Amino acid sequence: MALLGSQRSGKPLRPTQAAWLGYLCGIVWYLLNCYWIYPTMHLYGGLPEAASVGILILFSLYLGLYLALFGLVLGGLRRLWGPHVALLSAPVLWVAVELARDRVTGFPWDMLGYTQVDSLVLTRIAPWTGVFGLSLLIAIVNMLWALPAARITKWVAIPGVVLAALFTGAATWVEIYPPHVAPASTGASAVLLQENLSVGAGTEKGTESRDAMLKSFANLSQHPTSPATTSALGTKPQLIIWPESPASFLDSAPAYRDFMERLAHSTSTPVLADDISIGSRMEDGNYSLYNSVSFFNADGSYGGRYDKIHLVPFGEYVPYKPLFFFTGHLLDGLPFIPGTQRRVFQADGHSYGAFICYESIFGNEIRQFVAEGAQALVNVSDDGWYGDTSAPWEHLDMARMRAIENDRWLLRATNTGITAAIDPEGRVTQSMPRHIRGSLLASFGYNTYETFYTRYGDWLAWICAALTALLLFVGIARSQRRAATR
């Protein structure tokens, strides 16, 4: 409400003042919410403390601009239409700004709607609207609570507050006494590896050789440690999944390719594994690289690969590199380039959409795997870079939302955890503890139904953006006509 409020003089805040207030809130929010950037850069990226702090501050200054945009537009709407219309339009504006953060910056981390991922009732909106629908709903409830502070007439404010109280009470009730939802149907199984390699394990001196790694991972693939068992697989799983890891196996290396093809053939099970693929030669003479997942068919043949489209800032490429001059050459040597095409893998009459790590936060992108026929989703990730912060759990929650939006099982294999099976309701049905080496024999199922969100994507967010633009356009035209008639 401060953005719609008044200064001590009694005059409303100007749009620029509202923008500065929003910017301050945005900076504080990202400093606290994404604090894990500092240990990631310092402890695992090898950057000095000062450089790591600088990256976190610049990151917060940059993304904080979106809350500045929210304040600027909200302040503008207040000036053009008055406080009542501005307040009523605030939820729509909020979603429009979230859409901009998704599409312009490409960092839709922890959007408002993710706070409700554990609600089996509220998340029923997501298969229709995606996470943006939940963001809109939360913003509307908060707007209703704020009606009295905007000095809206009692006949509007009182029903609004009553409605907000009823909704809040009902939401609290279902959180305490959640409805019983039947377990999702299974019928298939997959082995999910959790290699638990330290960051840089593929290059550090003194670590186990790559041949030893491959043999160890192959053993885990055939002898799952969770549920606890000491014998080989009693029934053939539908898929073996190796996570993204610092081992960095080269897709085109003959020894690696031969090993993976023999593993798939000997187990008669398709194997999906993260590796590195070679791209084109760059100007400096080195070759660019792709972060990829390769698919090996059950008969041992190579089934193709998917190249990661959305790369991790500072982990796989450096955005706006001139801004980070103070890091010197410490951020050099990141030659990854983004892929350009999605791939759905086929095996035994079923299809899988596999995506890598950070890509799980892009709802509009993941739905396209399902639209292209994926009956189950696979997310391979290396969350070891986050250390023991809250980020791995936040990352898991965003992956859970992808399962809900598309009504699909999601199998998540990670290097250090959280390795898990997620059902179409977003529930974690099986998981492994973090920081242990092992493998999870996970039950899952296949779905073919396409949700409304799978078909039409972020339609609600685009409508919110269009309504915001319309309010601004009509308001400016209206203001100019009034000025011309004076």
N, C-alpha and C positions, 0 to 999 in steps of 0.2 A: 504493500500500500504506500510505501514511501515514495515510489515512483509517481504516484498519482496525488501525493500529498502536497502540503504547502510549506513554504519557508516560514521563518519566525515572523516575517513581515506580513504574512497572510496571503502572499501572492503564490500562485501555483508554480511548480518547478518548470523552467524552460526545457524544451526537448534536449538541448545539449547538457543541461544539468542532470536530467534523468539518465542520459547516456553515461555520464561520468559515474553516477551512483551505481548503475548496472555494471559498469566496467569494474569498479572496485569489488562488487560482489562476485563477479566472474573470476577475477584474479584470485581472490581468497578461496573460492570453491575449487578451482583447479589445483592450487597449491596443496590443499588438504586432500582432495579426492584422488589426485594422481601423484601423491608424494612418492610412490614407488619408483618413479622415474629416476630419482636421485640414486638409490642403491643399485638400480639396474645399470645406470651409466657408470657409477663409481666402482662397485664391487665386481660386476660382471663384464662391463664394457671397458674397464681399464682406464677410465678417464680420471684426472685429478679431481679432488673434492670441489675446487673452485669451478672447474669446467662443468661438472655434473650439476652443481647448484645453478650455474648460469643457464644450462639447458632447461632445467625445471622452471626457472623464472621466465625465460623467453617463451617457453611452451604455454605458461599460464597467461602471460601478457598477450599472446596471440589468440588463444582460444577464448580468453576473457572478452575479446571483441564481440563475441556473439551475444553475450549478456548486455554489452554496451549497445548493440543493435536493437535488442529487445527494449531497453530503456529509451532509446532514441525514438523508435517507432511508437511506443506506447505514449511517450510524452507528446509526440506529434499528433496522435489520434486524440489525445485529451484536448489539445489546442484547437483542433479542427472540429471535433464533435462534442466536446465536453467530457466530464469525468465518468458519466454513466455509461456512455457508449464505449469509452476506452476500457473501462473495467469489464464490461460484458464481452468485449472482443479480445481481452488478454489471453484466454485459453487458446483461441485460434492462432493468435500471434505467437504464442509459445511453441506450438507445434510447427508453425512455419519456420521459426528460427532453428528448431531441432532438425528439420529437413535440410536447411542450409548447412548446418554443421555436418550432416551426413554426406551431402553431395558436393559441397564446395571444399571443405577441409579434409573430408575423408577420415574423421575421427569421431564417430557416434558412440563414444564410450560412456556407459552408465547414463543413458537417457532416462528421463523421469519414469517412464513406464516400466522399466526393469524392476522397480521397487515392489511390484506386485506379482513377480514371477512365481511366488509360492501360493498365490491365491487360486484355488481350483475353480472359483466362481468368476472372478474378474478376468482371468486369462481367457475365458471363453470368447472374449471380444477379439483376441489376437488373430484367430483364423480368418476373421473378416477384415480387420483393419491393420494388422501388424502391431508392433509395439507402440506406434504413434497413437493408436486408439486409446491405449491405457494412459499415455501421457495426457491426452486431451481430457479424459475422464477425471484424472487427478487434478488437473488445472481447473476444471469446471467446479469441482467440489470446493477447492480453495477460493475460487472467485465468489461462490455463494456465501462462504463464511465472511468474506470481506465486504459484503453489500452494506451493512450498517455503517462501516467506517467511511464509505463513499457518500454518506448522507442521502442515500436514495430513499424515496418516500416509504413509509412504513408498510403500505399495502404491497409493496414489492419486496422490501428487505426482510420482513418477518417470514413470509412463506419461503423465501430463499434460504434463510437460516434454518428454518424447520426442515426443509428438504435436505440441506447439508447435514444436519444433525441425524436425520433418519438414515441417510446413506452411510455416514460415518459409523453409526451404531450397528447397522446391518453388516458392514464390512468387518467391524471388530468382532461381531458375533460369529461370523463364518470363519474368522481366523482362529477363534478359540474352539469352536465346534465345527470343524470342516465337514463338508458333505462326504458321504461314502461314494467313491467313484471306483468302479470295478477295475481290477488290473487289466492293462492292455494285453491283447492277445500276442503270444509269442509263436514258437514253432521252429525257430532257427537259432543258431548260436554262432558266436565269433570269438576268436582269441585276440585279446587286446594286450599288447606288450607295454610294460612300463620299465624302460631300460635303466632309469636312474643314473644317467651319466652326468658327471660334473660339466659345467660350462667349459668348452674348449677341450673336451676329452679326446676329440679326434686328432688334436695336434700337440698336446702336451707331452713332454718327454716323461718316460716312466709309466705311461698308461698302457693298458693291455693293447696288444696289436689288433689291427682291424680283422685279421683272420680269426683271432680268439673271440673278438666281439661277435662276429657273424656266427660262429659255432655256439656261443652262449645264447644268442638271441634265437637261434634255430631250436635249441633245446627248450627254451621257454615257450616257443611256439607250439611244441608238441607235448609239453608237460606243464599245463597251467598250474599256478600256485594258489589261485583263488577261484572258486572254492577249493579249500585245501585238499590236495590229492598227491599221491606219490606215484601214481601209475600214468601211463600215456592215455591219450584221449580215448574214451570208450566209444564215442560216436564221432563221425566226421563233422567238423564245423563247416559252416558255409563260407567263412572268410577268416584269414589271419591278417592282423593289422599291426604294422610297425610304426611307431610314432615319429614325428619330427624330432631330430636329436642332433647334438653337436658332432656326432661321428662323421657326418658329411660323406656318405658313400657316393661315389661318382657313378651315375647311371650307365655311362658308356664303358666303364672299366670291365674288361673281359672276365676277370676273376669274380667280381661282384655279380655281374649279370649271370654267369654260369652257376654261382652258388644259389642265387635266388630262384633260378629256373629249376634247379635240382630239388630245392626245398619244396616248391609248389608241386612238382611231379611226384616226389616221394610221399607227400602227404595227401595227394589228390585233392588239394585245397587251394583256391586262389589266394594269392598273397598281395597285399597292398602295402607299399613301403615308401617312406619319404627318402629322397636322395637329391643329388645335385646334377643338373643337366647342363651341358655346354652350349652356349649361344654363339653369337658372331664375334669376330675379332674386333677389338676396339682400336681407337687411334693410337693408344700407347703400346699397342702390340699384344696386350693381354686379351683373353677371351671373356666376354660377359657370361654370366651364369644365371640359371633358373633354379628357384627352389621348387622342387617337383614332387609329385607322388607317382610312382610307377606301379603298374598292375601286371601281375604274372598269372596267367591262366592255370587251371588245375592240371592241364596236360604238360605244363612246363614252358609253354610258348609265351612270348612277350606280348602283353595286351595293350601296350601304349602308356601314355603318361598325361598328367595334367600339370601345367605350369602355373604357379601361384600368381594371381592377378593383382591382389592388393598386398604390397610389400610393407614391412614394419619400418616406420620412421626410426632412423638412427641404428636400427639393427640390421637392415638389409639395404637401405639407401639413406642418403642425407637430404632432407627437404630444405630448400632455401639455404643452401650451404654457405653463401656469403655472410649470412647473419651469424654464423658460428665460427668466425675467423679465429676466435680466441682458443679454439681447440687445436690449431695448427694442423698437422697431418694425422692426428689421432683418429679421425673419422674417415681416413682414406682406406682403400682396400675393401670397399663394399661394392662389388661389381654386379650385384644382382639387377636384373631387369624384369619387368612384369610380363606375365603371360598375357595372351590375347584371346584365348578361346577356352570355354568350359568343356569338360569331358565327362560323360556318364559311362561307367564301366559295366559290362554285361557278364554274368556268370550263372549257369544253371537256370536260365530263364528269369533271372532277377537282375535288377539294375541298382547301381550305387553311385551316389554323388559324393565325391571326396573333395574336401577343401582344407586349407592349411592354416592353423594357428589363428592369427589376427583376423582372418577373413570371416570368422564366425560372428563378428559384431555387425556385419552388413546384411541386414534382413533382405533387402531388395535383390542382393546378389545371390544369396543362398537359395531363395525361392526359385531361381532360374534353373538350378540343378533339378528340382522337383518338376518344374514345368517341362523339362526335357526328358522326363521319364524316370527319375530316380525314385525307387521304392523304399530306400533306406538311405540315411545320410551318415557320412563318416567324417570326423574332424580329427586330424592329427596335429599335435601341438608340442612345443617345448616351452613349458611354463617355468622352467628352471631359472630363466632370466629374471623372473619376478622375485626370486628369493622367498623368504618367509613373510611376505607382506599379504595384504588382503587381495591383491590383484588376481591370483589364481582362482579365488572363489568368485570374484566379479566376472572373470572370463567365463567360468562355468555357467553362471546365471544367464549370461547373454547367449551362450550356446543352447541352453535350455529353452529360451524364447524361440529360437529357430525351429526346434522340434514342435513347439506348440503352434506356431504360425502356419506350418506346412503339414501338420498331422502326420508326422513321420518319426520313427525310431531314429535316434542319433547315437552312434557309437563313437566314443571319444577316447583315443589312445594318446597319452602324453608321456613325455620323457620322465618327469619327476612327479606327476600327478597334477590335476585330479583326473585319473582314468576312470571312466564310468560308462554305463549304459543308461540312456535317457529315453523314457517312453513318450508317446505323442501328447501326453498331458503335461510334459515338462518335469515329471518326477524322476529322480535318480533311483533306479531300481537295483543297481549293483555298482559298487565302486571299490577302489583299492586305496589304502592309506598312502599318503604322500611319502616320498623319500625312501621307498623300498624298491628293490628290484624284484620283478615278478611278472606274472601275466594273469589276466582275468578271463575266465570262460564266461562270456556274457550271453544271456538269452535275449532275443529280440524278435521282431516280426516285420513283415512287409505290408505296406499300404499302397493303394493305387489311386485313392480319391484325391482330387485336387481341391484345396480350399479356395475360397474367394480371394484371399490374400495371395495365394500362389498364382492365381490367374491374373490378377490386376495390380498386384504390388502396392505401392504407397499412394493409392488413390486418395485416401483421406487427407494425408499430409499435403498433397498437391492442391486439394480443395481449400485447405486452410491457407495455403500460400496465396491462392487466387483471391480468396475473400479479403485477406489482408491488403493485397495490392488494390483491390477494388475500393475498399474503404479509404485508402490513401488517395487514390486517383479522384474519386468522387468528392472527397473532403477538400482536396486542393482546388478542384474546379469550382466547388461551391464557395470557397473562401475568396477566390478571384472574382467571381460574379458579384459577391457582396461588396468587395472593394471597388469594383468598377461602377456600381450604382450609387456610391456615396458622393 
